[in-house]
Every structure is written in C-alpha cells, then in structure tokens.
C-alpha cells in the first residue's frame, strides 16, 4: 500500500497543465476574427456602429469614398462601421521637415447596445496617439485592441476628455487575450508603415470593403453629440424618452441577474433626421434591433446584490458590496432589520486599450557567387511502394454555448392604502427630475410611470403582456406598475405592529459620459404601523462613481459620514438622529462624478 501511494504521488507530479487554445488570437488575418464574431451573431449583419477616431491636433483623417481618400469634415470624425468588414482610413501628420502618412485598419469584432437615441452620443472610441503614428512610420507594427471596461473592476481614475487608458504588452504576449481578461474586446486597430502605390489603391487594399461614411455634424448636433470635452456634452432630456417606453420602475432581488447579460428587449432607434441630410447612416431604422443588454455598458447603483447585507449589535456591516444601497432600522421589540432600495441604471460605457508594438528586423550581407561542376551517371531503379493515408484531427474553429437564465423579472402592481400620513414638503425644493409625487409625497401616480422608469431603471425596458395587481392590507406596497389587464388578485395580510421601511431611489440622468455629474435622490419612509428608530441609509458607490464633496443633504436631522470601500470609492452613510413615526420619512440628495 505504501509503494502504491508513492507511485501515485510521483505520477501526479509528472502531469503537465493542459495548454489553453484560444479560438481568436492576434495572429489571425485581419477580418477573420470579425467574421467569426458575425457568424456567432448573425443579427449584427449590416448594423451600423458609430466609431469616433481621435487623433493628435495636427493630424488629418481621410476616409475612402470608393474613388480615393477624402478628408473628413470634422477633425475627430464619427464614422459608421459594422462587424465583419475591415475598414481602412488614412491619417496624415507632420514632423519637422516633412509630411507623413499612415493607413490604419479598423476591425470591429463586437458592438455596443445603447438605449434608444444614444447610439451616436456614445460611439466606440478609437484613439491614435502621436507615438503610435511615429512608431508606425519608423517601420514598426502597432496593434491596439480597444475593449469595454467592466465597471465592477474598472480602475477608479478620472478619465480626461479625449484620453483613453492604455498599457503595453510584450511582443510575445497576445493583446487580444489581455483585453479579454480586462473587459469585452470591441475593435482591433493595426498601424504599419506600408504606403500603397497608385496601382494598389483598389478594393484589395481596402479588404474588399464598401466606402466609409462619416456622420454629418448637423446630424450629430441633433442627436446630442458634442465633439468638445466629455464633461461638456449635452444631456438627453427626459421628455424624449417618454414616448414608446414601457418599463418597470422597480427591480426586485429575484428579478436581476448578478452574472452575465440582462435579457431585456431593447429597441435602438434613431429619430427621423433633419431634412436635407445626405447621409445613408442617418436613415431611420439603422440602429433598430433587439438583443440582450450586456451589464458592462451600465453603471448600477442600488439594491442589495451578491451577499445579503446584515448588521450586528455593534453596528458592523457584513455583505455590503459596491453598488449596494440599503437602509436598516430597529423595531420597538428590539429587532434590527435591513431593506434594500430599488436599482438605478445609468448608461456610461468606458473604453481602454491594450497595445503591442512589433519590431521588424532587417539584415544585409555580401555573398560570393560560387559555381561547381559535377558529373552524375544515369542510374535507374525499380521498386514497389505502398500508398499510405494520414488523417489529421483538426480542432473546431468556433464554439457555441448556451447559458441558463439567472434572473426573473417580477411584474407586480399595487394600490395605495388609506390612513397613511406622508411627508408634505422638503427643504430647498426639488430638481425637475425629482419633482414627482413619489418623491414629494411618497405617493405613486400612474401618470408618472415613464418618468419613474427613466430615473430608476432605464436599462430594464420590457413590454407588458400580462398584468398583476396586489392589494395590501394596512400597508403601502413597494413595487407598483400599470398593468394592461388584471389577471390575478393577491391579498397580503400584515400583522398589527409590523414595521416596514421603504427606500426609493432615482437618478437625474439616464446616461452620462466620463466627467459628467449625476445627482441621486433617495426617499425613505416608514410605511409600517409602529415607530422605528436608529434609521440608517447606506450607499456604497461603484468604482466609477466619485462622490462630489459637500453635495450631500438630508431633510431630516442626520449625521453624515463617509469611508472607503473595496472599490476605491466611498460608502455614504446617513444616521437619522430621531425616530421616525409611522407614515413619516425624509429625502436625501447627493451628487457623483462619473469616472
């Protein structure tokens, strides 16, 4: 037995780890990765993805119009590309004494899924630096893989307008693999020193692709796009979202997925452009499709995700994750309870780049011309050879998989109960986005459903086919929505003396670029039958939200404290000093800057 154990242990040490086989790698020919992505996602065929090309101040971008390269109207143009075809552009720049040109190729291997009307305002960012242009002109191959950062693991830094976080990898490292570990790769940009001849300026040099089109400035202005700095970009007004939006204003813990994409049907549609625009990309319907919405394009704040938040007798918190917004309180019988808020979604994709620079070695030498002469005699042989066949097993070039659904969206509706006294006013007034019956008085008005949907869960858009109605006895329901028809009636009995705290949250914007400020409003109410004490509202900010100092205010007398969280952002805490009687509550407001 001892001998067998020794042999087993020795054989285990001799086992080597199985090498990973990447289905996509940077050594593949341009267009091959995009083609595989298009095969796996056929809904992307002919769908236009806006791409903004950022270049140095003294550089000029030219695009291929079918007959030649023409300069773009804007210095940093927004062009329309699609997954599959590889686009070729020309960038001209000056160095002391001469004018140089490089011809980068842009290969889209994924795309964004923005809410309605935001496709042009949030394009894919392709940044070409002066160092990239110089290295390419010096004979090096510069490869940039643009990826969408994961908001939960993104670095907590302030992104300046026109800049993009980037880091280099070695010549033996695969930048595509590195980008896949950090986020979702979107595009591959390659720059070299090769300048085409007049004969080569044909479809072969452009990978057989169609001419590249630029979005006119008139259309960009209409869509709210601002080419200056991200912090100066205009915000989409809420009124433009009210028509045709049917969304649930609240999220539930059973209705969200902590991992993977959110399966939410989304209609991405541009409005009819201004008359007189000569732009095929500006036609209505270019951005209309229905796809699962990835989580990495949104910033979330609110609810209690992952581990459930608990508070011990010494006021220590357990299970508080970034993005969590909860409230805890003490009941008259000595219990300590924790309740989550609803979840707020803000569309705010942020891009970064992995770069690799390859050097091409050159060698030269002198070889002597040598001659030799030899005489060979004619010989003949005969023999019998057997034919053989070799069969080589090839690995599949594409793997498809199916993931189980990880969340269920609840569709519920409730009606208000009587004999509940609500807060009748606030100090300092309310901002237009928060001037709602739900915030001002704690009462839900059916006419404000669309506005509540925008402020609370702009990412959770879905169409209602069935309705659900809830009648609660002597308590105000938390989750409400307008049904099409009553299909089921549920009655909830609440015992005497039950204590309930409702925490309700909305945001001032549905989308924000890095550098913009977003104001959050939290409404908390005691909707139970007994007074509650030691009420504390806690908000743990995601890494890409930076609290604006001195912006927090509360209508109730509260002690406000902050501390660092694990995402290098802040935990905001409001400790309400006085007990809250039944039917009473308050309002909290604060601002955050999007990183």
C-alpha positions as CSV (number, residue, x, y, z in Angstrom):
1,X,0.0,0.0,0.0
2,X,2.9,2.4,0.8
3,X,4.5,1.6,-2.6
4,X,1.3,2.3,-4.5
5,X,0.8,5.6,-2.7
6,X,4.3,6.6,-3.6
7,X,3.8,5.8,-7.2
8,X,0.5,7.7,-7.3
9,X,2.1,10.8,-5.8
10,X,5.0,10.6,-8.2
11,X,2.8,10.3,-11.3
12,X,0.8,13.3,-10.2
13,X,3.9,15.5,-10.1
14,X,4.8,14.5,-13.7
15,X,1.5,15.7,-15.1
16,X,1.8,18.9,-17.1
17,X,-1.0,21.5,-17.3
18,X,-3.1,21.4,-20.5
19,X,-2.2,24.4,-22.7
20,X,-5.1,26.8,-23.5
21,X,-6.2,27.0,-27.0
22,X,-7.5,30.5,-27.9
23,X,-10.2,30.4,-30.6
24,X,-9.3,34.0,-31.5
25,X,-5.8,35.4,-31.4
26,X,-4.0,38.4,-32.7
27,X,-2.0,36.4,-35.3
28,X,-5.2,35.7,-37.3
29,X,-5.5,37.6,-40.6
30,X,-7.4,40.9,-40.5
31,X,-11.1,40.2,-40.8
32,X,-11.0,36.6,-39.6
33,X,-11.9,37.4,-36.0
34,X,-14.7,39.7,-37.1
35,X,-16.1,37.1,-39.5
36,X,-16.2,34.5,-36.7
37,X,-18.0,37.0,-34.5
38,X,-20.5,37.7,-37.2
39,X,-21.2,34.0,-37.7
40,X,-21.9,33.7,-34.0
41,X,-24.1,36.8,-34.0
42,X,-25.9,37.0,-37.3
43,X,-28.2,39.8,-36.0
44,X,-25.2,42.1,-36.5
45,X,-25.3,41.9,-40.3
46,X,-25.5,45.4,-41.8
47,X,-26.0,47.1,-38.4
48,X,-24.1,50.4,-38.2
49,X,-21.9,51.0,-35.1
50,X,-20.7,54.6,-34.7
51,X,-16.9,54.9,-34.2
52,X,-15.1,58.1,-33.2
53,X,-11.5,58.4,-34.3
54,X,-9.4,60.6,-32.0
55,X,-6.1,61.9,-33.4
56,X,-3.5,64.5,-32.5
57,X,-4.3,68.1,-33.1
58,X,-2.0,68.5,-36.2
59,X,-3.2,65.2,-37.8
60,X,-5.9,64.8,-40.5
61,X,-8.2,61.8,-41.1
62,X,-9.2,60.8,-44.6
63,X,-11.8,58.1,-45.5
64,X,-12.2,56.0,-48.6
65,X,-15.2,57.1,-50.7
66,X,-14.8,54.5,-53.5
67,X,-12.6,56.5,-55.7
68,X,-10.0,57.8,-53.3
69,X,-9.3,59.2,-49.8
70,X,-11.1,62.4,-48.9
71,X,-10.5,64.4,-45.7
72,X,-13.3,64.2,-43.1
73,X,-15.5,67.2,-42.3
74,X,-14.6,67.1,-38.6
75,X,-11.1,66.9,-37.1
76,X,-12.2,63.8,-35.0
77,X,-14.8,62.3,-37.2
78,X,-17.6,59.8,-36.2
79,X,-17.8,57.2,-38.9
80,X,-20.2,54.3,-39.4
81,X,-18.7,50.8,-39.4
82,X,-20.1,47.3,-38.9
83,X,-18.9,44.0,-37.5
84,X,-17.3,41.9,-40.3
85,X,-15.8,44.2,-42.9
86,X,-12.4,45.7,-42.2
87,X,-12.2,49.5,-42.8
88,X,-9.1,51.3,-44.0
89,X,-8.5,55.0,-43.2
90,X,-5.6,57.4,-43.9
91,X,-4.0,59.6,-41.2
92,X,-1.7,62.4,-42.3
93,X,0.6,64.2,-39.9
94,X,3.6,66.4,-39.9
95,X,7.1,66.0,-38.5
96,X,9.8,68.6,-38.7
97,X,10.7,69.0,-42.4
98,X,8.1,66.6,-44.0
99,X,4.6,65.3,-44.1
100,X,3.9,61.6,-43.4
101,X,1.0,59.3,-43.9
102,X,-0.1,56.0,-42.3
103,X,-3.0,53.8,-43.3
104,X,-4.6,52.2,-40.1
105,X,-7.1,49.4,-40.4
106,X,-10.1,49.1,-38.0
107,X,-11.7,45.7,-37.4
108,X,-14.9,45.7,-35.3
109,X,-15.3,42.4,-33.5
110,X,-18.1,43.4,-31.2
111,X,-20.6,46.3,-30.8
112,X,-22.5,48.4,-28.2
113,X,-26.1,48.0,-27.3
114,X,-27.2,51.6,-26.2
115,X,-30.7,52.6,-25.2
116,X,-32.9,54.4,-27.8
117,X,-31.4,57.5,-29.2
118,X,-27.9,57.2,-27.6
119,X,-26.0,55.3,-30.3
120,X,-24.3,58.3,-31.8
121,X,-23.7,60.0,-28.5
122,X,-21.8,57.0,-27.2
123,X,-19.6,55.8,-30.1
124,X,-16.7,53.3,-29.8
125,X,-13.6,55.3,-29.1
126,X,-10.5,54.6,-31.2
127,X,-7.6,56.8,-30.0
128,X,-4.4,57.1,-32.2
129,X,-1.6,58.9,-30.3
130,X,1.4,60.8,-31.8
131,X,3.6,57.9,-30.5
132,X,1.5,55.4,-32.5
133,X,1.9,57.4,-35.7
134,X,5.7,57.8,-35.3
135,X,6.3,54.2,-34.4
136,X,4.3,53.1,-37.4
137,X,6.2,55.4,-39.7
138,X,9.5,54.1,-38.3
139,X,8.7,50.7,-39.6
140,X,7.0,49.1,-36.6
141,X,3.6,47.4,-36.4
142,X,1.4,49.0,-33.8
143,X,-1.6,46.9,-32.7
144,X,-4.3,48.3,-30.4
145,X,-7.2,46.2,-29.0
146,X,-9.9,48.5,-27.8
147,X,-12.0,46.9,-25.1
148,X,-15.0,48.0,-22.9
149,X,-14.1,48.1,-19.3
150,X,-16.0,46.1,-16.7
151,X,-17.5,48.8,-14.4
152,X,-17.2,46.5,-11.3
153,X,-13.4,46.0,-11.8
154,X,-12.5,49.3,-13.6
155,X,-9.7,51.4,-12.2
156,X,-11.1,54.3,-10.1
157,X,-9.4,57.1,-12.0
158,X,-10.7,60.3,-13.7
159,X,-10.7,59.9,-17.4
160,X,-9.9,63.2,-19.2
161,X,-11.7,64.2,-22.3
162,X,-10.1,62.8,-25.4
163,X,-7.8,60.4,-23.5
164,X,-8.0,56.6,-23.1
165,X,-6.4,54.4,-20.6
166,X,-3.7,52.2,-22.3
167,X,-0.9,49.9,-21.4
168,X,1.6,48.0,-23.5
169,X,2.3,44.2,-23.5
170,X,5.4,42.4,-24.7
171,X,6.0,41.1,-28.2
172,X,5.3,37.6,-27.1
173,X,2.0,38.5,-25.4
174,X,-1.3,38.5,-27.1
175,X,-3.1,41.9,-26.7
176,X,-6.4,40.3,-27.6
177,X,-6.1,37.8,-24.8
178,X,-5.1,40.5,-22.3
179,X,-8.0,42.7,-23.3
180,X,-10.4,39.7,-22.9
181,X,-9.2,39.3,-19.3
182,X,-9.9,43.0,-18.5
183,X,-13.2,43.5,-20.3
184,X,-15.0,43.0,-23.6
185,X,-12.8,43.5,-26.8
186,X,-14.6,45.7,-29.3
187,X,-12.1,46.6,-32.1
188,X,-8.7,45.8,-33.3
189,X,-6.6,48.7,-34.9
190,X,-3.4,48.0,-36.8
191,X,-0.9,50.6,-37.9
192,X,2.1,50.0,-40.2
193,X,4.4,51.9,-42.4
194,X,3.3,50.5,-45.7
195,X,2.1,53.1,-48.1
196,X,0.1,51.8,-51.1
197,X,1.1,52.6,-54.7
198,X,-1.4,54.0,-57.2
199,X,-1.9,50.5,-58.6
200,X,-2.7,49.1,-55.1
201,X,-5.4,51.7,-54.3
202,X,-8.2,49.3,-55.2
203,X,-10.6,47.1,-53.4
204,X,-7.9,44.6,-52.4
205,X,-6.1,47.3,-50.4
206,X,-9.4,48.0,-48.6
207,X,-10.1,44.4,-47.9
208,X,-12.9,44.4,-50.4
209,X,-15.0,46.7,-48.1
210,X,-17.5,49.3,-49.0
211,X,-16.7,53.1,-48.8
212,X,-16.6,54.5,-45.3
213,X,-19.2,57.1,-44.4
214,X,-19.0,60.0,-41.9
215,X,-21.9,61.2,-39.8
216,X,-22.6,64.9,-40.7
217,X,-22.2,67.5,-37.9
218,X,-25.8,68.5,-38.4
219,X,-27.0,65.0,-37.5
220,X,-24.5,64.8,-34.6
221,X,-25.9,68.0,-33.1
222,X,-29.5,66.7,-33.5
223,X,-28.5,63.5,-31.6
224,X,-26.9,65.4,-28.7
225,X,-23.3,64.6,-29.7
226,X,-20.7,67.2,-28.6
227,X,-17.2,66.9,-30.0
228,X,-15.6,69.0,-27.3
229,X,-15.0,67.5,-23.9
230,X,-16.9,64.7,-22.3
231,X,-17.9,66.9,-19.4
232,X,-19.5,69.5,-21.7
233,X,-21.7,67.1,-23.6
234,X,-25.3,67.8,-23.5
235,X,-27.7,65.5,-21.6
236,X,-30.7,63.8,-23.1
237,X,-33.9,65.3,-21.9
238,X,-36.4,63.0,-20.2
239,X,-39.2,64.1,-22.4
240,X,-37.6,62.5,-25.4
241,X,-37.8,59.1,-23.6
242,X,-41.4,59.1,-22.5
243,X,-42.9,58.2,-25.8
244,X,-42.9,54.4,-26.5
245,X,-41.1,53.5,-23.3
246,X,-42.9,50.9,-21.2
247,X,-40.6,49.9,-18.3
248,X,-40.8,48.6,-14.8
249,X,-39.8,51.3,-12.3
250,X,-38.6,48.9,-9.7
251,X,-36.3,46.0,-9.6
252,X,-36.5,43.0,-7.2
253,X,-33.9,40.7,-6.0
254,X,-35.5,37.9,-7.8
255,X,-35.7,40.0,-11.0
256,X,-32.0,40.7,-11.5
257,X,-29.0,38.7,-12.7
258,X,-25.8,39.1,-10.8
259,X,-23.8,37.5,-13.5
260,X,-23.9,37.7,-17.3
261,X,-26.0,39.9,-19.6
262,X,-29.5,41.1,-18.7
263,X,-32.0,39.7,-21.2
264,X,-34.0,42.8,-21.8
265,X,-35.6,43.5,-25.2
266,X,-34.4,46.9,-26.4
267,X,-35.4,48.9,-29.4
268,X,-32.5,51.0,-30.5
269,X,-33.9,53.6,-32.9
270,X,-32.8,57.0,-34.1
271,X,-35.3,59.7,-34.7
272,X,-36.0,61.0,-38.2
273,X,-33.1,63.2,-39.2
274,X,-33.4,66.8,-40.2
275,X,-34.5,67.4,-43.7
276,X,-31.7,67.9,-46.3
277,X,-29.2,65.5,-44.7
278,X,-27.3,63.5,-47.4
279,X,-26.3,60.6,-45.2
280,X,-27.2,56.9,-45.6
281,X,-26.3,56.3,-42.0
282,X,-28.8,58.8,-40.8
283,X,-31.9,57.0,-42.2
284,X,-34.4,55.8,-39.6
285,X,-34.1,52.2,-38.6
286,X,-30.3,51.9,-38.9
287,X,-30.0,51.2,-35.2
288,X,-33.1,49.1,-34.6
289,X,-32.6,45.7,-33.2
290,X,-33.5,43.6,-30.2
291,X,-30.6,42.0,-28.2
292,X,-29.7,41.1,-24.7
293,X,-28.2,44.1,-23.0
294,X,-24.7,43.5,-21.5
295,X,-24.2,44.7,-18.0
296,X,-20.8,46.2,-18.7
297,X,-22.3,49.2,-20.6
298,X,-24.2,50.4,-17.5
299,X,-23.3,51.9,-14.1
300,X,-25.6,50.5,-11.4
301,X,-26.4,51.9,-8.0
302,X,-28.9,50.5,-5.6
303,X,-30.4,47.2,-4.4
304,X,-28.6,44.5,-2.4
305,X,-26.7,42.4,-4.8
306,X,-24.5,39.3,-4.2
307,X,-24.3,38.7,-0.4
308,X,-27.2,39.9,1.7
309,X,-26.3,42.9,3.9
310,X,-26.5,42.2,7.7
311,X,-25.9,44.4,10.7
312,X,-24.8,43.1,14.1
313,X,-25.4,44.5,17.5
314,X,-22.2,46.6,17.3
315,X,-23.3,48.3,14.1
316,X,-20.9,46.3,12.0
317,X,-21.9,45.7,8.4
318,X,-21.5,42.4,6.6
319,X,-22.1,41.6,2.9
320,X,-22.1,45.3,1.7
321,X,-20.9,45.2,-1.9
322,X,-20.2,48.1,-4.2
323,X,-23.4,49.4,-5.8
324,X,-25.5,48.4,-2.7
325,X,-28.0,50.9,-1.3
326,X,-29.8,49.7,1.8
327,X,-31.5,51.1,4.9
328,X,-31.5,49.4,8.4
329,X,-33.6,50.3,11.4
330,X,-34.6,49.0,14.9
331,X,-38.1,48.0,15.8
332,X,-39.8,48.5,19.1
333,X,-39.4,44.9,20.1
334,X,-35.6,45.1,19.6
335,X,-35.2,43.6,16.1
336,X,-32.7,45.1,13.6
337,X,-33.9,44.8,10.0
338,X,-32.2,45.6,6.7
339,X,-34.1,46.6,3.5
340,X,-32.7,47.3,0.0
341,X,-33.6,50.1,-2.3
342,X,-34.6,49.8,-5.9
343,X,-31.8,49.7,-8.6
344,X,-30.8,52.6,-10.7
345,X,-29.0,52.1,-14.1
346,X,-27.0,54.8,-16.0
347,X,-25.7,54.1,-19.4
348,X,-22.0,55.0,-19.4
349,X,-19.6,52.8,-21.4
350,X,-15.8,53.5,-20.9
351,X,-13.1,52.2,-23.2
352,X,-9.5,51.3,-22.7
353,X,-6.7,49.9,-24.9
354,X,-4.1,47.1,-24.9
355,X,-1.2,48.0,-27.2
356,X,1.6,45.9,-28.7
357,X,4.5,47.2,-30.8
358,X,6.3,44.7,-33.0
359,X,9.8,45.4,-34.5
360,X,10.8,44.0,-37.9
361,X,14.4,43.1,-38.0
362,X,16.5,43.9,-41.2
363,X,19.8,42.3,-42.2
364,X,22.1,42.7,-45.1
365,X,25.3,40.9,-46.3
366,X,27.6,40.1,-49.2
367,X,27.6,36.6,-50.7
368,X,30.2,35.3,-53.2
369,X,28.9,33.7,-56.4
370,X,30.1,30.1,-56.3
371,X,30.0,27.6,-59.1
372,X,30.7,24.0,-59.2
373,X,30.6,21.2,-61.8
374,X,29.9,17.6,-61.2
375,X,29.3,14.6,-63.4
376,X,26.5,12.2,-62.5
377,X,25.9,8.9,-64.2
378,X,22.4,7.9,-65.3
379,X,21.0,5.3,-63.0
380,X,17.7,3.6,-62.9
381,X,15.9,1.8,-60.1
382,X,12.7,-0.1,-59.6
383,X,10.7,-1.0,-56.6
384,X,7.3,-1.4,-55.1
385,X,6.0,1.3,-52.7
386,X,2.8,1.1,-50.7
387,X,0.5,4.1,-50.6
388,X,-0.5,5.4,-47.2
389,X,-3.2,7.8,-45.9
390,X,-2.8,10.1,-42.9
391,X,-5.8,11.6,-41.2
392,X,-5.2,14.7,-39.1
393,X,-7.7,15.8,-36.4
394,X,-8.5,19.5,-36.5
395,X,-9.9,21.5,-33.7
396,X,-13.2,23.3,-34.3
397,X,-12.8,26.9,-35.2
398,X,-15.8,28.1,-33.2
399,X,-17.5,27.1,-30.1
400,X,-21.1,28.0,-29.2
401,X,-22.6,27.6,-25.8
402,X,-25.9,28.3,-24.0
403,X,-26.2,29.9,-20.6
404,X,-29.1,29.4,-18.2
405,X,-31.2,32.4,-17.3
406,X,-30.0,33.8,-14.0
407,X,-32.9,36.1,-13.1
408,X,-36.6,36.5,-13.2
409,X,-38.3,39.9,-13.5
410,X,-41.4,40.3,-11.3
411,X,-44.3,42.2,-12.7
412,X,-46.5,43.4,-9.9
413,X,-48.8,46.3,-9.3
414,X,-50.3,47.6,-6.0
415,X,-52.8,50.2,-5.0
416,X,-52.4,52.7,-2.3
417,X,-53.7,52.1,1.2
418,X,-55.6,54.7,3.3
419,X,-54.9,56.1,6.7
420,X,-51.2,56.7,5.9
421,X,-49.7,60.2,6.6
422,X,-46.9,61.2,4.2
423,X,-44.2,63.9,4.3
424,X,-45.7,67.1,2.9
425,X,-42.6,69.1,2.0
426,X,-38.8,69.3,1.7
427,X,-36.2,71.9,2.3
428,X,-34.6,73.6,-0.6
429,X,-37.1,72.4,-3.2
430,X,-36.7,69.6,-5.7
431,X,-34.9,69.3,-9.0
432,X,-37.1,68.9,-12.1
433,X,-36.1,65.2,-12.4
434,X,-37.2,64.5,-8.8
435,X,-40.4,66.7,-8.8
436,X,-42.6,63.6,-8.7
437,X,-45.4,62.6,-6.4
438,X,-43.4,59.6,-5.3
439,X,-40.5,61.8,-4.1
440,X,-42.5,64.8,-2.8
441,X,-45.3,62.9,-1.0
442,X,-44.4,59.2,-1.2
443,X,-47.5,58.5,-3.4
444,X,-47.4,56.7,-6.7
445,X,-49.2,58.4,-9.6
446,X,-49.8,56.3,-12.7
447,X,-49.2,59.3,-15.0
448,X,-45.6,59.4,-13.8
449,X,-44.8,55.8,-14.7
450,X,-42.5,56.6,-17.6
451,X,-40.6,59.3,-15.7
452,X,-40.1,57.0,-12.8
453,X,-38.8,54.3,-15.2
454,X,-36.2,56.7,-16.5
455,X,-34.9,57.7,-13.1
456,X,-34.8,54.3,-11.6
457,X,-34.2,51.5,-14.1
458,X,-33.6,52.9,-17.6
459,X,-31.9,49.6,-18.5
460,X,-34.9,47.5,-17.6
461,X,-37.2,48.1,-20.5
462,X,-39.7,45.4,-21.4
463,X,-43.2,45.2,-22.9
464,X,-46.1,44.1,-20.7
465,X,-48.4,41.4,-21.9
466,X,-50.0,40.3,-18.6
467,X,-50.9,42.4,-15.6
468,X,-50.6,41.6,-11.9
469,X,-52.4,43.5,-9.1
470,X,-51.7,43.4,-5.4
471,X,-53.9,44.7,-2.6
472,X,-52.1,45.1,0.7
473,X,-54.0,45.4,4.0
474,X,-52.9,48.5,6.0
475,X,-49.5,48.9,4.3
476,X,-48.3,50.6,1.2
477,X,-46.8,48.3,-1.5
478,X,-43.3,48.8,-2.6
479,X,-43.4,47.5,-6.2
480,X,-46.0,49.1,-8.5
481,X,-46.7,49.3,-12.2
482,X,-49.5,50.0,-14.6
483,X,-51.0,46.7,-15.9
484,X,-52.7,46.1,-19.2
485,X,-55.3,44.0,-17.5
486,X,-55.9,42.4,-14.1
487,X,-55.1,38.7,-14.4
488,X,-54.6,37.7,-10.8
489,X,-55.5,39.2,-7.4
490,X,-53.3,38.7,-4.4
491,X,-54.1,39.9,-0.9
492,X,-51.3,40.4,1.6
493,X,-52.1,40.5,5.3
494,X,-49.8,42.5,7.6
495,X,-50.0,41.8,11.3
496,X,-50.5,44.5,13.9
497,X,-47.4,46.4,14.8
498,X,-45.4,45.4,11.7
499,X,-42.5,47.8,10.9
500,X,-41.6,48.4,7.3
501,X,-39.0,50.9,5.9
502,X,-39.2,51.8,2.2
503,X,-36.1,53.1,0.4
504,X,-36.7,54.6,-3.0
505,X,-34.0,55.9,-5.3
506,X,-33.8,57.8,-8.7
507,X,-31.1,59.5,-10.7
508,X,-31.0,62.8,-12.6
509,X,-29.7,61.3,-15.8
510,X,-30.2,58.1,-17.8
511,X,-26.8,58.3,-19.5
512,X,-23.6,60.1,-18.6
513,X,-20.1,60.4,-20.1
514,X,-16.9,60.4,-18.0
515,X,-16.6,63.7,-16.3
516,X,-20.3,64.5,-16.0
517,X,-22.1,64.8,-12.7
518,X,-25.2,62.8,-11.8
519,X,-27.5,63.7,-8.8
520,X,-29.2,61.0,-6.9
521,X,-32.3,61.4,-4.8
522,X,-33.2,58.8,-2.1
523,X,-36.7,58.8,-0.5
524,X,-37.1,56.8,2.8
525,X,-40.5,56.3,4.5
526,X,-41.8,54.4,7.5
527,X,-44.8,52.7,5.9
528,X,-45.5,50.4,8.8
529,X,-47.7,50.8,11.9
530,X,-45.1,51.4,14.5
531,X,-42.3,53.9,15.2
532,X,-38.9,52.8,14.1
533,X,-35.5,54.0,15.4
534,X,-31.8,54.1,14.6
535,X,-32.7,54.5,10.9
536,X,-29.5,54.5,8.8
537,X,-29.3,54.9,5.0
538,X,-26.1,53.5,3.4
539,X,-25.0,53.8,-0.2
540,X,-21.7,52.0,-1.4
541,X,-20.7,53.6,-4.6
542,X,-19.4,51.7,-7.6
543,X,-15.7,52.3,-8.6
544,X,-16.6,54.6,-11.5
545,X,-18.8,56.9,-9.3
546,X,-16.9,59.6,-7.4
547,X,-18.7,61.5,-4.6
548,X,-18.8,65.2,-5.1
549,X,-17.7,66.8,-1.8
550,X,-20.2,68.8,0.2
551,X,-23.1,67.8,-2.1
552,X,-25.0,65.6,0.4
553,X,-28.1,67.0,2.1
554,X,-31.0,65.5,4.0
555,X,-34.4,66.8,5.1
556,X,-34.1,65.0,8.4
557,X,-31.5,65.7,11.1
558,X,-28.8,63.2,10.3
559,X,-25.1,62.6,10.9
560,X,-23.4,62.1,7.5
561,X,-20.1,60.1,7.4
562,X,-18.1,58.5,4.6
563,X,-15.5,55.8,4.4
564,X,-13.5,53.9,1.7
565,X,-14.9,50.8,0.2
566,X,-13.2,47.9,-1.6
567,X,-13.7,49.5,-5.0
568,X,-11.6,52.6,-4.0
569,X,-14.8,54.7,-3.9
570,X,-16.8,55.7,-0.9
571,X,-19.5,54.4,1.4
572,X,-22.0,57.1,2.2
573,X,-23.9,56.8,5.5
574,X,-26.7,58.9,6.9
575,X,-27.6,58.2,10.5
576,X,-31.0,59.6,11.3
577,X,-30.9,61.0,14.8
578,X,-34.6,61.0,15.7
579,X,-37.0,58.0,15.5
580,X,-39.4,58.0,12.5
581,X,-43.1,57.7,13.4
582,X,-45.5,55.7,11.1
583,X,-46.2,57.5,7.9
584,X,-43.2,59.8,8.1
585,X,-40.0,59.9,6.1
586,X,-37.4,62.1,4.5
587,X,-35.3,62.9,1.4
588,X,-31.6,62.6,0.7
589,X,-29.8,64.2,-2.2
590,X,-26.1,63.9,-3.3
591,X,-24.0,64.2,-6.4
592,X,-21.4,61.9,-8.0
593,X,-19.0,62.5,-10.9
594,X,-18.7,59.7,-13.5
595,X,-15.1,58.5,-13.8
